[in-house]
Structures are given as structure tokens and as C-alpha cells.
Amino acid sequence: MQNLVLFDNKEILVGGRPVFIKEWFDSNILPIRDLLNSDGQLLSFQEFKNKYDCNMNFLQFYQVTSAIPRYLVIKARKSEPLENELCTRNNVLSQLDDSTQLQLDNAKARDLYGLLNRKIHTVQQTGPMNWNSKTRLDENA
């Protein structure tokens, strides 16, 4: 389902770069399905303007719509609607597991690094375990 999201999609490139249009994001236009009409075809520029209240020129609109590969349009037509709230700025708290939540709007690299370290180093390191099996080390010394 990740490749059905319109923005930062490696399959949808304009000028060799993934697309991100702030006005569309703010208007909650997130999956490719939002650019399809009731017949499952891509919206025309006029249909887009009628459906969404966005400041947009037609060249930018056609750049994006022409960059969407045909197979993604077909896949978006056949798929269930995505829950847009999973992709919006309103969902700033992400539940990673039962005990871990991440505040997405102010998360830093050190927060993600800390999560990775906690996940990776869940058992005792093998070096000290091996040394302990060969020679008993007194932990109080």
C-alpha cells in the first residue's frame, strides 16, 4: 500500500525527484486514489479544481499526473481507500509497540537511534558471556 501514496513515492518522479506539494498535502490529497474520478480515470485539471480548493497551475498538475505510472493508477483503482489520518500531520503520536510511543512532530535522529539500540541489544553481549563461561569473573571486584 505504500506505493499508492502520492508523496515521496520512489515510483512517482518529477525531474528525477519524488513529488511533494504542500498545498495538496494541506488539502488532504494523499493517495493516488484522490486523483481519480468516479470512473477510475485520472481527474482532468478542471475536475481537480472543482473537487479541491488548491492554488495550482495546470503545468504542475499535469507534471504530477503524467508522472504516475499506469500500473499504479490501475492498482489504486482496485484498492480500498487508504485511511488519510495515518499520513497527516494530525497523527503526531505513533504507537510502535505496546510500550513505545514516538512523537513524530519533534522526533530527532537520536530518538530513532535510541529505539534501534534498545531493540538490537536485548540480550547480554556474547563476548562477556563467553568469557564468563571459561573463567568466572567476580563482578564485585
CORCOR-V174421 format. One record per residue. N is the residue number from 1. RES is the residue in one letter. OMEGA is omega in degrees with one decimal (* if undefined). Layout:
# CORCOR-V174421
n: <N | N>
res: <RES | RES>
omega: <OMEGA | OMEGA>
This chain:
# CORCOR-V174421
n: <1 | 2 | 3 | 4 | 5 | 6 | 7 | 8 | 9 | 10 | 11 | 12 | 13 | 14 | 15 | 16 | 17 | 18 | 19 | 20 | 21 | 22 | 23 | 24 | 25 | 26 | 27 | 28 | 29 | 30 | 31 | 32 | 33 | 34 | 35 | 36 | 37 | 38 | 39 | 40 | 41 | 42 | 43 | 44 | 45 | 46 | 47 | 48 | 49 | 50 | 51 | 52 | 53 | 54 | 55 | 56 | 57 | 58 | 59 | 60 | 61 | 62 | 63 | 64 | 65 | 66 | 67 | 68 | 69 | 70 | 71 | 72 | 73 | 74 | 75 | 76 | 77 | 78 | 79 | 80 | 81 | 82 | 83 | 84 | 85 | 86 | 87 | 88 | 89 | 90 | 91 | 92 | 93 | 94 | 95 | 96 | 97 | 98 | 99 | 100 | 101 | 102 | 103 | 104 | 105 | 106 | 107 | 108 | 109 | 110 | 111 | 112 | 113 | 114 | 115 | 116 | 117 | 118 | 119 | 120 | 121 | 122 | 123 | 124 | 125 | 126 | 127 | 128 | 129 | 130 | 131 | 132 | 133 | 134 | 135 | 136 | 137 | 138 | 139 | 140 | 141>
res: <M | Q | N | L | V | L | F | D | N | K | E | I | L | V | G | G | R | P | V | F | I | K | E | W | F | D | S | N | I | L | P | I | R | D | L | L | N | S | D | G | Q | L | L | S | F | Q | E | F | K | N | K | Y | D | C | N | M | N | F | L | Q | F | Y | Q | V | T | S | A | I | P | R | Y | L | V | I | K | A | R | K | S | E | P | L | E | N | E | L | C | T | R | N | N | V | L | S | Q | L | D | D | S | T | Q | L | Q | L | D | N | A | K | A | R | D | L | Y | G | L | L | N | R | K | I | H | T | V | Q | Q | T | G | P | M | N | W | N | S | K | T | R | L | D | E | N | A>
omega: <-177.8 | -177.8 | 175.4 | 176.1 | -173.4 | -171.4 | -179.6 | 179.0 | -177.3 | 178.9 | -177.9 | -175.2 | 172.6 | -176.2 | 179.2 | -178.5 | 175.6 | -174.6 | 165.9 | 178.7 | -174.5 | -179.2 | 178.3 | 179.6 | 179.4 | 177.7 | 177.0 | 172.7 | -171.6 | 179.4 | 177.3 | -178.9 | 178.1 | 179.3 | 179.7 | 175.7 | -176.5 | 177.6 | -179.4 | 178.2 | 176.5 | 179.2 | 169.1 | -178.6 | -179.8 | 176.7 | 178.3 | -179.7 | 178.9 | -175.7 | -175.2 | 178.2 | -178.1 | 169.7 | -173.3 | 172.6 | -172.3 | 178.9 | 178.5 | 178.5 | -178.0 | 173.3 | -177.4 | -176.0 | 178.8 | 178.8 | -179.7 | 179.5 | -176.6 | -177.8 | 177.0 | 176.4 | 179.4 | 179.1 | 179.0 | 179.1 | -176.4 | -173.9 | 174.0 | 177.3 | 176.9 | 175.0 | -174.8 | -177.5 | 176.6 | -174.7 | -173.0 | -180.0 | -179.8 | -179.3 | -174.4 | -179.7 | -178.1 | 179.0 | -177.8 | 172.2 | -175.4 | -174.2 | -173.5 | 172.5 | -179.8 | 177.5 | -171.2 | -174.9 | 178.1 | 178.2 | 179.7 | -179.8 | -179.1 | 177.6 | 179.7 | 177.8 | 177.6 | 177.1 | 178.9 | 179.8 | 178.8 | -178.2 | -175.8 | -174.3 | -179.1 | 178.5 | 178.8 | -178.7 | -174.5 | 179.7 | 178.5 | 178.0 | 179.7 | 179.2 | -178.5 | -179.5 | -178.8 | 178.4 | 178.3 | 177.4 | 179.4 | -177.2 | -178.5 | -175.5 | *>
